[in-house]
Amino acid sequence: MRASWPIYGVQPTTDWKSCSWHLEYKLLLALYVDDFKMAGPMEHMPHMWKMIREHILMGDPQMLDRFLGWSQTPEEARQRPYE
């Protein structure tokens, strides 16, 4: 899948092989085994999910509540200071 990202305007990151960046939409995409994660401005996410789902059979996107064994609610994420 990583090789086909450029057709979406997404470029691979150099340091994290499972992550890619969409410069125009300011979206970070992570692919881990069978999970897609997306972070960035909410207004661009539906369009990016639609493009991805045109080529990959997958369920509806859901809010992230767990990633790599770590749980956090959106409210907790907003309250957590960056270190």
C-alpha positions as CSV (number, residue, x, y, z in Angstrom):
1,M,0.0,0.0,0.0
2,R,2.8,2.4,0.8
3,A,4.0,2.4,-2.8
4,S,0.6,3.6,-4.0
5,W,0.3,6.5,-1.6
6,P,1.5,9.1,-4.1
7,I,-1.7,8.7,-6.2
8,Y,-3.5,10.3,-3.2
9,G,-1.0,13.1,-2.8
10,V,0.5,11.4,0.2
11,Q,4.2,11.2,0.7
12,P,6.0,8.7,2.9
13,T,7.8,10.0,6.0
14,T,11.5,9.2,6.1
15,D,11.8,8.3,9.8
16,W,8.6,6.3,10.5
17,K,8.0,3.7,7.8
18,S,4.4,3.2,8.8
19,C,3.5,6.9,8.5
20,S,2.8,9.2,5.6
21,W,1.9,12.9,5.3
22,H,-0.5,14.7,3.0
23,L,1.0,18.2,2.5
24,E,-2.1,19.9,1.1
25,Y,-4.6,18.5,3.6
26,K,-2.1,18.4,6.6
27,L,-3.1,14.8,7.4
28,L,-0.9,12.3,9.0
29,L,-1.7,8.7,8.0
30,A,-0.5,5.6,9.9
31,L,-0.8,2.1,8.6
32,Y,-0.2,-0.7,11.1
33,V,-1.0,-4.3,10.2
34,D,-4.7,-3.9,9.3
35,D,-5.4,-0.5,10.9
36,F,-5.4,2.9,9.3
37,K,-5.1,5.9,11.6
38,M,-5.5,9.5,10.4
39,A,-4.8,12.7,12.3
40,G,-5.2,16.3,11.2
41,P,-7.9,18.8,10.4
42,M,-11.3,17.1,10.6
43,E,-12.7,19.0,7.5
44,H,-10.3,17.0,5.2
45,M,-10.7,13.6,6.7
46,P,-14.0,12.5,4.9
47,H,-12.4,13.2,1.5
48,M,-9.3,11.3,2.3
49,W,-11.2,8.3,3.7
50,K,-13.4,8.3,0.6
51,M,-10.3,8.2,-1.7
52,I,-8.8,5.3,0.3
53,R,-12.1,3.4,0.4
54,E,-12.3,3.6,-3.4
55,H,-9.4,1.1,-3.5
56,I,-9.6,-0.8,-0.2
57,L,-12.6,-2.7,1.2
58,M,-12.9,-1.5,4.8
59,G,-15.5,-0.5,7.4
60,D,-16.6,3.0,8.3
61,P,-14.0,5.1,10.1
62,Q,-14.4,5.4,13.8
63,M,-13.0,7.8,16.5
64,L,-9.7,6.5,17.8
65,D,-9.9,5.1,21.3
66,R,-7.0,2.7,21.3
67,F,-3.7,2.6,19.4
68,L,-0.8,0.1,20.0
69,G,-2.2,-0.9,23.3
70,W,-2.7,2.7,24.6
71,S,-6.2,4.1,25.3
72,Q,-7.1,7.7,25.4
73,T,-10.4,9.7,24.9
74,P,-10.4,12.8,22.7
75,E,-11.1,14.8,25.9
76,E,-8.0,13.4,27.6
77,A,-5.9,14.2,24.5
78,R,-7.0,17.8,24.6
79,Q,-6.2,18.1,28.3
80,R,-2.7,16.5,28.0
81,P,0.1,19.0,27.7
82,Y,2.7,18.4,25.1
83,E,6.1,17.6,26.7
